[in-house]
Amino acid sequence: GESVGLHLPTLSVQEGDNSIINCAYSNSASDYFIWYKQESGKGPQFIIDIRSNMDKRQGQRVTVLLNKTVKHLSLQIAATQPGDSAVYFCAESLHGSSNTGKLIFGQGTTLQVKP
Amino acid sequence: ETGVTQTPRHLVMGMTNKKSLKCEQHLGHNAMYWYKQSAKKPLELMFVYNFKEQTENNSVPSRFSPECPNSSHLFLHLHTLQPEDSALYLCASSQERLGSGANVLTFGAGSRLTVL
């Protein structure tokens, strides 16, 4: 069945280093992927999304890479800052879904930034 | 600050109580959602409303009863809950356009529910 999973539950990085958070998905028919960040005491906040007709998309300090061959998604954060400490979720949307609520979320990776 | 406001932020209730969670969105979106977030589990979709009409009920027990009086307000009525229902309940909204596929969800900060 479909599943969206993150490779590591916790990632610890030094402030200023680059962070890479990975996500695997199993449904090759998924056509939309999204990353959310959830800080303590807050709801998930949109970071960046990508559609399956792209393999890379860049935002401010963040880059999402999509490898459809191996069904892998990654979020790269440049020059990681203490404010980046949070839980990061990837989610996929199944092809043909007419409603955003069909997003399937992964369990999340906790990013800890060491000063 | 996200444009989706949830109240109360924290709620403690007994198993025989009746309470409600409220969500209001100021974004002009036409779809609203309830998600359940439990520790060490992925976000679970509970209910979806498009243009005030319920379009998704993800096999949620009847002790959870949603209400959507208009496109800006969403309620989750709670009665005779169980301790395992303790979780963070997240409301979200989105602007759905026919044929455009998935769109970004904007979440509220959540209501932390504890059932004793």
Chai-1 contact restraints between the chains, C-beta under 6 A:
chainA,res_idxA,chainB,res_idxB,connection_type,confidence,min_distance_angstrom,max_distance_angstrom,comment,restraint_id
A,Y32,B,A102,contact,1.0,0.0,6.0,A-B,restraint_1
A,K42,B,A109,contact,1.0,0.0,6.0,A-B,restraint_2
A,G43,B,L90,contact,1.0,0.0,6.0,A-B,restraint_3
A,G43,B,F107,contact,1.0,0.0,6.0,A-B,restraint_4
A,G43,B,G108,contact,1.0,0.0,6.0,A-B,restraint_5
A,G43,B,A109,contact,1.0,0.0,6.0,A-B,restraint_6
A,G43,B,G110,contact,1.0,0.0,6.0,A-B,restraint_7
A,P44,B,F107,contact,1.0,0.0,6.0,A-B,restraint_8
A,F46,B,V104,contact,1.0,0.0,6.0,A-B,restraint_9
A,S93,B,A102,contact,1.0,0.0,6.0,A-B,restraint_10
A,T100,B,S94,contact,1.0,0.0,6.0,A-B,restraint_11
A,T100,B,A102,contact,1.0,0.0,6.0,A-B,restraint_12
A,T100,B,N103,contact,1.0,0.0,6.0,A-B,restraint_13
A,T100,B,L105,contact,1.0,0.0,6.0,A-B,restraint_14
A,G101,B,Y33,contact,1.0,0.0,6.0,A-B,restraint_15
A,G101,B,L45,contact,1.0,0.0,6.0,A-B,restraint_16
A,G101,B,V48,contact,1.0,0.0,6.0,A-B,restraint_17
A,G101,B,E56,contact,1.0,0.0,6.0,A-B,restraint_18
A,F105,B,P42,contact,1.0,0.0,6.0,A-B,restraint_19
A,F105,B,L43,contact,1.0,0.0,6.0,A-B,restraint_20
A,Q107,B,P42,contact,1.0,0.0,6.0,A-B,restraint_21
